[in-house]
Amino acid sequence: MNIRRISGVFFRYFYVLKKGPQQLSDLFYWPLIDILLWGLTSVWIQTYAKTSDLSLILLTGLIFWQITWRGSVDVSISLLQEFWHRNLVNLFSTPLKLSEWMAGIILLCLCKLVITVSFGALAVYVLYSLNVFTVGWAFLPFAALLLMFGWSLGYIASSAIIYWGHQVEAIAWMIGFVFAPFSAVFYPVAILPGWAQSIAWCLPSTYIFEGMRIVLATGTFPIDYFWISFVLNIFLLGFAIMLFTTMFKKSRNKGLARLQ
Amino acid sequence: MSIAVSVKKLKKVYKGKIPFTAVDEISFDVQEGEILGLLGPNGSGKTTTIQMLLGTLTPSSGSIEYFGKDLAHHRSEILSSVSFASTYTSLPYILTVAENLDFYGRLYGMKGKEITQKADPLLERFGILEKKKQPVSSLSAGQITRLMLVKAFFTDPRVILLDEPTASLDPNIAMEVCDFLSDRREKTGISILFTSHKMDEVAELCDRTIFLKEGKIIADDLPENLAKSISTFRLRLTIGDGMKRTVAIAENQGLPYSIEHRSIQFSLDEKSIPPFLNALMQAGVAYTSIQVQEPSLEDYFLKLVEKKL
């Protein structure tokens, strides 16, 4: 063992760590998100949760969160794949329009989602004998809204990636979890501090997770939550698509070849 | 012959603390069926120009027209008859050769059978047909370059932009590629814009050559005319006896020279060769071989890089 060579290896990765805030996400961002998510969930379980459907609520929340997470990650990873394969210039020097690329990605997301959700639900049923489709037909509009939210996050992340390139690629994985604690995925909004509740009620996802718990607890579909979430989603998705289109144009102004 | 590509006052300025002009109001045309070489040292603006011609980089000012249509307003329509290949890009390496061609064929509006019918003969011509079912990751750099050329040609483009397509190829394969380009032009009347650092290849293949330097066109002529504009010949002598006297005469006449074992090479004007050889003879220098090389496109390029033009 040569201490100099070991230090060489150490510094090879240490220098990477120093390259920017996104490199520090493993040290700070992910632990913080985990502490927030699971800490708040634990507080809720310990202090308030009296329900016998606790497992079902948590696992349905998990499956629902997968819809948003997959929607978001699939959009940005599709873009990143073109970077990793040095194919971006090839792709956008064809007759392909940006809108066509976006539509193709969304079509693929839908197919992947059906597979992911079906597999997840089956796994929950086999492992825990719980049916996450207990929410009934409400699953479909809820899933559609969560998917829209995921695409919005995906296009917002892609806006940064198409402009700044590889150096911000971790945002593809990070962005969804910024909103997870506020979306009240595993616990009611009421468990959050006041300022966080204000943020939570601005997110379309919060209404879905709250709505899911209402359906599981009472069996009634909260139509008002659905419409509020729908309107917020339309605004957010519209904003995300506009942002992505603008950033793509700005990036083309600097040259797509620089991103490869 | 009509104009395939028309570039007018094309300019690209990268904004920043110190703005940098990569391409400075260049104008040129590419005729239908013409092979145009775009040359210049690194940083001269070749790749920037190609990227603007492809629509992957927005010009600061100026216009690009293909067959009379403005690229900025008819991008998708124009690019359906334009293709591109470069050594510096790649293809999704997880996908097989066939999957990549299927994907690109679809982007150009082709259907499954048509893709196979058009791609297979080209794959065979470039010697990679047996690799069709293999992932791109299993191909060598040279094979990927050939696949890029298949990708560029199988959509039957009317204009093709090639950014150093032979850079990673063995000389025999590079020669085959040049033959293919020449042949394709003869048969289909395709217009080709070609960048390369291999000057012999450019001189052989291109009908016309544009030299860029610091973002500006400094020459636009036939390759042979550009070479002729250089008056410096190379004279190589293998000295049997009198190397020191030869060097003294060269230094006395102010001729640049380089020595390698018993050989010495001079750069001089054509008119200076006879008096120089005469001077060597009078000094009793004995040489066993003599080689005179005419100026080439490479000499022109080297002069350009040395900023002597």
Contacts between the chains, C-beta under 8 A, distances in Angstrom:
chain1	res1	chain2	res2	distance
A	81	B	92	7.0
A	85	B	90	6.0
A	85	B	91	6.7
A	85	B	92	4.5
A	85	B	93	5.9
A	85	B	94	7.8
A	86	B	88	7.8
A	86	B	89	5.3
A	86	B	90	4.1
A	87	B	89	6.8
A	87	B	90	6.4
A	87	B	91	6.0
A	87	B	92	5.7
A	88	B	56	8.0
A	89	B	51	7.3
A	89	B	54	7.1
A	89	B	56	5.2
A	89	B	84	7.6
A	89	B	86	7.5
A	89	B	89	5.2
A	90	B	84	7.0
A	90	B	89	5.3
A	90	B	91	6.8
A	90	B	104	7.8
A	90	B	151	7.7
A	91	B	107	7.9
A	92	B	55	7.4
A	92	B	56	5.4
A	93	B	54	4.0
A	93	B	55	6.6
A	93	B	56	5.5
A	93	B	79	6.6
A	93	B	82	7.7
A	93	B	84	4.8
A	94	B	79	5.9
A	94	B	104	7.0
A	94	B	107	4.4
A	94	B	108	6.6
A	95	B	75	8.0
A	95	B	76	4.5
A	95	B	77	7.3
A	95	B	79	4.6
A	95	B	80	4.2
A	95	B	107	6.5
A	95	B	108	6.5
A	95	B	109	7.5
A	96	B	76	7.6
A	96	B	107	5.1
A	97	B	75	8.0
A	97	B	76	5.5
A	249	B	58	7.5
A	252	B	55	7.9
A	252	B	56	6.5
A	252	B	57	6.5
A	252	B	58	5.2
A	253	B	57	7.7
A	253	B	58	4.7
A	254	B	14	7.3
A	254	B	57	7.8
A	255	B	48	7.5
A	255	B	51	5.6
A	255	B	56	6.7
A	255	B	57	4.1
A	256	B	51	7.6
A	256	B	56	4.3
A	256	B	57	7.0
A	257	B	47	7.1
A	257	B	51	5.4
A	257	B	56	6.3
A	257	B	57	7.0
A	257	B	88	7.9
A	260	B	88	7.7
A	260	B	89	6.6
